Amino acid sequence: SREWHLVARPQGWPKPEDFALREATVSEPGEGQIVVRNLYLSVDPYMRGRMNDVKSYVPPFQLDRPMDGGAVGEVVASRAEGFAPGDHVLHGLGWREYALVDAQRAVKVDAAVAPLSSYLGVMGMPGMTAYAGLLEVGSFKEGDTVFVSGAAGAVGSMVGQVARLKGAARVIGSAGSAEKVRHLTEELGFDAAFNYKDGPVLEQLKEAAPDGIDVYFDNVGGEHLEAAISVLKPHGRAVLCGAIAQYNDTEPAPGPRNLGQVIGKRLRLQGMIVSDHEALRPQFFTEVGGWLRSGELAHRETVVKGIEGMGEAFLGLLRGDNTGKMIVGL
Ligand code: NDP
């Protein structure tokens, strides 16, 4: 079995040499354990933070040890009650071909309910982030105008569509290419979208949202957050979900220069971590599952084939090579 190790802590943008694919042996399962042959592995932006040696809400990756992350696979050996060979499970030991997993930390998933890879995307962590972030943290209500950055990605594409399905007055997205902008307006039902590389975000956002916005869902930080603060209406809310424009910075980025507007406009800027919202999961599964079956919710995945390509897939995610969820298929 092969597994990816972090072999050097990236300074700034990660390089291919910071990762290495290495041989490993897989032990027989002990009591309460299962062996899983991984089928789909997740690469996610938060993994960049885990490559730094800093304390955060998830511990850093260790050097010369396998990295971990979301994975879906097939049970090939089991000494755990309720798990049999052939079962499909979602678990946290990704970045490797075979995983020895404590069954308590695995969740059974059903390919008949939703495609297996979707448990890493629209039906999984990014989907929950979008759903809980918009509805609970952003206090979204019918008739709101919503702006989301990173709109063609896993979280962003779901935020925009949930807003549309829940009765937003107007949904606006930004993304990093003309093709992604077209995808947002023509395939995902966004009312307006722009390429943030085409010009200042503030100018493009004002044009797309002439009457202002009620909710900003921030995946990007930096210039996007500053522009959104300027365009938010009084009592508007910003969901601070991610700041991918800053993940490879070597110096802390300055904050929005217009933060003073938060006072006069009584804005609420709130950070979020998806794991705080577990209570919403049953409602999330029911509602999102329904939209997927009815075809009202579209979801795209960008699948890189083979474990060899996983390091490059992660770098590609940071560059924006993906539309929808970036996944490695084994
Ligand atoms: P995405 O699928 O959105 O992939 C990342 C995307 O970021 C790329 O496709 C790229 O698209 C965009 N990007 C890269 N650099 C920049 C930049 N400088 N400016 C603007 N956009 C950029 O990833 P996810 O959907 O998984 O995650 C989206 C965000 O949500 C991330 O910030 C992530 O950290 C955060 N997150 C937070 C969680 C939480 O609990 N708080 C949970 C899950 C995710 P483009 O071509 O448009 O540039």
Boltz pocket constraint, residues with backbone or C-beta under 6 A from the ligand:
constraints:
  - pocket:
      binder: B
      contacts: [[A, 43], [A, 44], [A, 45], [A, 46], [A, 125], [A, 126], [A, 129], [A, 150], [A, 151], [A, 152], [A, 153], [A, 154], [A, 155], [A, 156], [A, 174], [A, 175], [A, 176], [A, 177], [A, 180], [A, 196], [A, 218], [A, 219], [A, 220], [A, 240], [A, 241], [A, 242], [A, 243], [A, 244], [A, 245], [A, 246], [A, 272], [A, 273], [A, 274], [A, 275], [A, 316], [A, 317], [A, 318], [A, 319], [A, 320], [A, 321], [A, 322], [A, 323], [A, 324], [A, 325], [A, 326]]
      max_distance: 6.0
